[in-house]
Amino acid sequence: MQNRLRNGLSFLLATKQRKLVLLVFVAAFVALYYYSTTSSLPTPFAGRKKASAKPKSSSPCAQQILSQWDSLQDSDISIHVPSHFHSPPFQFIGNGWVGSCVGASGMYISHQGYLSVAVPVSPFVEASINGHKMSHEASVIEFKKGLLHHIFVYKNNKGQCVTLQDTVYAHHTKTALIMEELHFKNGMDGKVTVQLSHIALNSWTGSTRRKSDFKVPAWSRVSHYHVVSGKVKADVGSSTEELSLSMASTDPPESFSLGSHGVLLTHLASVVVYNTSSTPHQTLETMAEKELQSLVGKKPDSLRSSHSAAWVKSYVSNVDISTHDDTSIPQQATVTASLYYIKSALTPTRVTQPQKDKQKQQESHALLQQTTNHACGVSVDNPIVQF
């Protein structure tokens, strides 16, 4: 294992273009490694601790969904059950072009190679079940597939449940695309009414929003969608730069009935395009709409498969990571988690084209640290990446 790790590091240092990758990787690893050695929480980040059993939910309905990951290695996933932790792991998805903290009310776009510019609009929806409150929840990050699952349980006084598995990802190769899969199961004797709504659509000051529709042959229906556009500011050293952004998103039904023991799977897509403020917003809106129509016309399963295949390939292409019993060597879980967050936050060109100017490099590092400090509620004292 020591030879493999040494060979992997030699590969990364082979050219100047790869030095930045090493810097970011080491920084992310150190932060996560420190967290694993000081925390008593049973997470996959626990680098020097003996692997513990996967967290279990007190809800049989939630645990039934969680059981589908029982066969995976602890290093490949992070399972969060609120009753087991004081706070959740960083529930972040991204592909270097766009990213979002799941459950938060905004997303991030890239500037100077990092997801460093916050946009107060979300590509995701939230669900509610009329007459039933959410009783349990859990979340799962599949590090090597680039998928994040959020599980919600709604229970009646008989102990029967309606469950929702909400799966989201930022496509690894079709980088403008964010997908959301909503899988409902009604385990109650009677039908229930489900309501869906987009998160934080009305909180972007100065933004515009319009609705439209198009036919989706792959989904055998007409899809309604909306386009939201606006401007955001990016910090550039001591000054700011204005960026224009448009997001085209398919709209879910506002409400629907789910029969007793019924099942429903629906897919939602968002395409995010942006450029300098000099680009007319009509141009960006047209680009987003055309891209949405071309991507949504594909089978949802093929989009997810191509995304996860790209993630798996990128994980095994450069560094060989093996399991071992030597506690003096970093554990696989810590390395895998570090790679996940690095790949989510950096654009591919950023890791192959390092900044040669020392001042610009320092400014870029500061932007990355700022992003990781504020994304998903990470405190300034415990960032994912530090330099």
C-alpha positions in Angstrom: 0.0 0.0 0.0 2.9 2.4 0.8 4.3 1.8 -2.7 1.0 2.4 -4.3 0.5 5.7 -2.3 4.1 6.8 -3.2 3.5 6.0 -6.9 0.2 7.9 -6.8 1.9 11.0 -5.3 4.7 10.8 -7.9 2.2 10.8 -10.7 0.5 13.9 -9.3 3.9 15.7 -9.0 5.0 14.7 -12.5 4.2 18.0 -14.1 3.7 21.6 -12.8 0.1 21.4 -14.1 -0.7 18.8 -11.5 0.8 20.6 -8.5 -2.4 22.4 -7.7 -4.3 19.2 -7.6 -1.9 17.9 -5.0 -2.2 21.1 -2.9 -6.0 20.9 -2.9 -6.0 17.2 -2.2 -3.6 17.4 0.7 -5.5 20.4 2.2 -8.8 18.7 2.0 -7.3 15.5 3.4 -5.7 17.2 6.4 -9.0 18.9 7.3 -11.0 15.7 7.1 -8.3 13.7 8.7 -8.2 16.1 11.7 -12.0 15.9 11.9 -11.9 12.1 11.9 -9.3 11.9 14.7 -11.0 14.4 17.0 -14.7 13.5 16.5 -16.5 10.7 18.2 -19.2 10.5 15.6 -19.5 7.2 13.7 -19.0 8.6 10.2 -17.1 7.2 7.3 -14.6 10.1 7.8 -13.2 8.4 10.8 -9.7 7.8 9.5 -7.9 6.3 12.4 -10.9 4.6 14.1 -12.1 1.1 13.6 -15.0 1.0 11.1 -18.4 1.0 12.9 -21.7 -0.4 11.8 -23.8 1.8 9.5 -26.1 4.2 11.3 -29.7 2.8 11.7 -32.9 4.8 11.7 -35.5 4.4 14.4 -38.1 4.4 11.7 -38.7 0.9 10.1 -39.9 2.8 7.0 -36.7 4.8 6.6 -34.5 1.8 7.5 -36.1 -0.2 4.7 -34.8 2.3 2.2 -31.4 2.6 3.9 -31.0 -1.1 3.7 -30.3 -0.9 -0.1 -26.8 0.4 0.8 -26.0 -2.3 3.4 -23.7 -4.1 0.9 -21.5 -1.1 0.1 -18.3 -0.4 1.9 -18.3 2.3 4.5 -15.7 4.2 2.6 -18.0 4.5 -0.4 -20.9 6.2 1.4 -21.8 8.6 4.2 -25.1 7.9 6.0 -26.6 10.5 8.2 -29.5 9.8 10.6 -30.3 12.8 12.7 -30.7 10.9 16.0 -27.1 9.7 15.6 -25.4 13.0 15.0 -25.3 16.5 16.3 -25.0 17.9 12.8 -25.1 16.3 9.3 -22.2 15.9 7.0 -21.7 18.4 4.2 -24.7 17.6 1.9 -23.2 19.2 -1.2 -23.4 18.3 -4.9 -21.5 20.0 -7.7 -19.5 19.5 -10.9 -17.3 22.6 -10.9 -19.8 24.6 -13.1 -22.7 24.6 -10.6 -23.3 23.2 -7.2 -25.8 23.4 -4.3 -26.2 22.5 -0.7 -29.2 20.2 -0.6 -31.9 21.6 1.6 -30.4 25.1 1.5 -32.0 28.0 -0.4 -29.4 28.7 -3.0 -26.7 27.4 -5.2 -23.1 28.3 -6.3 -21.6 29.0 -9.7 -18.0 29.0 -10.8 -15.7 32.0 -10.9 -11.9 31.8 -11.4 -12.3 28.0 -11.4 -14.2 27.6 -8.1 -17.8 27.4 -7.0 -17.4 30.7 -5.2 -20.4 32.8 -6.3 -23.6 32.4 -4.4 -26.9 32.6 -6.3 -30.1 33.0 -4.2 -32.2 30.5 -6.2 -32.5 26.7 -5.9 -33.0 24.1 -8.6 -34.8 21.8 -6.1 -38.4 21.2 -4.9 -39.8 20.5 -1.5 -42.7 18.1 -0.7 -45.4 18.0 1.8 -48.2 15.5 2.5 -51.5 17.0 3.4 -52.6 16.0 6.9 -49.3 14.3 7.9 -46.1 15.8 9.4 -42.6 14.5 8.6 -41.6 12.1 11.4 -38.1 10.9 10.3 -35.4 11.7 7.8 -32.0 10.5 6.7 -29.5 11.2 4.0 -26.9 9.2 2.0 -24.0 10.5 -0.1 -22.6 8.0 -2.6 -19.1 9.3 -3.0 -18.0 7.2 -5.9 -21.3 7.7 -7.9 -21.7 11.5 -7.2 -25.3 10.9 -5.8 -27.0 12.4 -2.8 -30.2 10.8 -1.4 -32.5 12.5 1.1 -35.1 10.3 2.7 -38.3 11.6 4.3 -40.9 9.7 6.3 -44.5 10.8 6.9 -46.4 8.6 9.5 -50.0 8.3 10.5 -51.3 7.3 14.0 -51.5 3.7 12.9 -47.7 3.6 12.2 -48.2 3.5 8.4 -45.9 5.6 6.3 -45.5 7.6 3.1 -41.8 7.7 2.1 -40.0 10.0 -0.3 -36.5 9.2 -1.6 -35.2 12.4 -3.1 -32.1 11.8 -5.2 -30.1 14.7 -6.7 -26.9 15.2 -8.7 -25.0 17.7 -10.8 -24.2 15.8 -14.0 -20.5 15.2 -14.3 -20.1 15.6 -18.1 -23.3 17.6 -19.0 -22.2 20.3 -16.5 -25.1 22.7 -17.0 -27.5 20.0 -15.8 -28.9 19.4 -12.3 -31.3 16.4 -11.9 -33.7 15.6 -9.1 -35.5 12.3 -8.8 -38.6 12.0 -6.5 -39.6 8.5 -5.6 -42.8 8.3 -3.5 -44.3 5.2 -1.8 -47.6 5.3 0.0 -47.8 2.5 2.7 -51.0 3.8 4.1 -54.5 2.3 3.7 -56.0 5.4 2.1 -54.9 7.8 -0.6 -52.8 10.9 0.2 -52.3 14.3 -1.4 -48.8 15.3 -2.2 -47.9 19.0 -2.7 -44.6 20.1 -4.5 -43.1 23.6 -4.8 -39.8 25.0 -5.8 -37.5 26.3 -3.1 -36.7 30.0 -2.8 -37.9 31.1 -6.2 -39.1 34.5 -5.0 -36.0 35.5 -3.0 -33.7 36.7 -5.8 -34.0 40.5 -5.9 -34.2 42.0 -9.4 -34.7 38.6 -11.1 -37.3 37.8 -13.7 -39.3 34.6 -14.1 -41.6 33.3 -16.9 -43.3 30.0 -17.7 -43.5 28.0 -20.9 -43.9 24.3 -22.0 -42.7 21.8 -24.5 -43.4 18.1 -25.4 -41.0 15.5 -24.0 -41.2 12.3 -26.1 -39.1 10.3 -23.7 -41.5 11.0 -20.9 -44.7 10.8 -23.0 -46.1 14.1 -21.8 -45.9 17.8 -22.1 -43.5 19.3 -19.7 -44.1 22.7 -18.1 -41.0 24.7 -17.2 -39.9 28.1 -16.1 -36.9 30.3 -16.7 -35.5 32.6 -14.0 -32.8 35.1 -14.8 -30.9 37.8 -12.9 -27.5 39.1 -12.0 -25.0 38.3 -9.2 -21.8 39.9 -8.1 -18.4 38.1 -7.8 -15.5 39.3 -5.8 -12.4 39.9 -7.8 -9.7 41.0 -5.4 -10.7 44.4 -4.0 -13.3 44.9 -6.7 -16.4 43.1 -7.9 -17.6 41.7 -11.2 -21.2 41.3 -12.3 -22.4 38.0 -13.9 -25.6 37.3 -15.7 -27.4 33.9 -15.1 -30.4 32.1 -16.4 -31.8 28.8 -15.1 -34.4 26.8 -17.0 -36.2 24.2 -14.8 -39.0 21.7 -15.4 -42.0 22.3 -13.1 -43.5 19.5 -11.0 -47.3 19.2 -10.6 -48.4 21.4 -7.8 -50.3 18.6 -6.2 -51.4 15.0 -7.0 -53.1 12.1 -5.3 -51.2 8.9 -4.5 -53.5 5.9 -4.0 -53.2 3.3 -1.2 -49.9 1.5 -1.5 -49.2 3.4 -4.7 -45.8 4.3 -6.1 -44.8 7.4 -8.1 -41.4 8.3 -9.6 -40.9 11.7 -11.2 -37.9 13.5 -12.6 -37.1 17.2 -12.7 -34.2 18.9 -14.6 -32.6 22.3 -14.3 -30.1 23.8 -16.8 -27.9 26.7 -15.5 -26.0 29.0 -17.9 -24.1 32.2 -17.0 -21.6 34.7 -18.4 -20.4 38.2 -17.9 -23.0 40.9 -17.5 -22.5 42.1 -21.0 -24.3 39.0 -22.3 -28.0 39.9 -22.9 -30.2 37.8 -20.6 -32.4 36.9 -23.6 -29.4 35.1 -25.1 -28.8 33.2 -21.9 -32.4 32.3 -21.6 -32.5 30.9 -25.1 -29.4 28.8 -24.4 -30.8 27.4 -21.2 -34.2 26.5 -22.8 -32.6 24.8 -25.8 -30.2 22.8 -23.6 -33.1 21.8 -21.2 -35.2 20.6 -24.1 -32.3 18.6 -25.6 -31.4 17.0 -22.3 -34.8 16.3 -20.9 -35.6 14.5 -24.1 -33.2 11.8 -23.0 -34.2 8.8 -20.8 -33.8 9.8 -17.2 -32.1 6.5 -16.4 -29.5 7.0 -19.1 -28.6 10.5 -17.7 -28.1 9.1 -14.2 -26.0 6.1 -15.6 -23.8 8.3 -17.7 -23.2 10.7 -14.7 -22.3 7.9 -12.3 -20.1 6.1 -14.9 -18.1 9.3 -15.3 -17.7 9.7 -11.6 -16.6 6.1 -11.1 -14.1 6.4 -14.0 -12.6 9.6 -12.6 -12.1 8.0 -9.2 -10.0 5.1 -10.5 -8.1 6.9 -13.2 -5.3 8.6 -11.2 -4.9 7.2 -7.7 -5.0 3.6 -6.5 -6.7 3.4 -3.1 -6.7 0.1 -1.2 -8.0 -1.0 2.1 -5.4 -1.9 4.8 -4.9 -2.5 8.5 -2.0 -0.1 9.0 -3.3 2.8 11.1 -0.3 4.9 10.2 -1.6 5.2 6.6 -4.7 7.3 5.8 -7.9 5.3 5.6 -9.7 4.9 2.3 -12.8 6.6 3.6 -10.9 9.9 4.3 -9.3 9.9 0.9 -12.6 9.1 -0.9 -14.5 11.8 0.9 -11.7 14.3 0.1 -11.9 13.5 -3.6 -15.6 13.9 -3.6 -15.6 17.4 -2.3 -12.6 18.5 -4.5 -14.3 17.1 -7.6 -17.5 18.8 -6.7 -16.0 22.3 -6.2 -13.3 22.6 -8.9 -13.7 23.0 -12.6 -11.8 20.5 -14.7 -9.7 23.3 -16.4 -8.8 24.6 -12.9 -6.8 21.5 -12.0 -4.9 21.5 -15.4 -4.2 25.2 -15.7 -2.7 26.5 -12.4 -2.3 30.2 -11.8 1.3 31.3 -12.5 0.8 34.7 -11.0 1.5 34.5 -7.2 -1.1 37.2 -6.3 -3.8 35.7 -8.5 -3.1 32.3 -7.0 -3.5 33.6 -3.5 -6.8 35.3 -4.4 -8.0 32.1 -6.0 -7.2 30.1 -2.9 -9.0 32.7 -0.7 -12.1 32.3 -2.9 -12.1 28.6 -2.5 -11.7 28.8 1.2 -14.6 31.3 1.4 -16.8 28.9 -0.6 -16.1 26.0 1.7 -16.5 28.2 4.8 -20.0 29.2 3.9 -21.4 26.3 1.8 -23.7 24.0 3.6 -23.2 25.8 6.9 -19.6 24.9 7.3 -18.0 27.3 9.9 -14.9 29.4 9.2 -13.1 27.5 11.9 -13.6 24.1 10.2 -13.4 24.5 6.4 -13.1 21.5 4.1 -10.0 23.0 2.4 -7.4 25.3 3.8 -4.1 26.5 2.4 
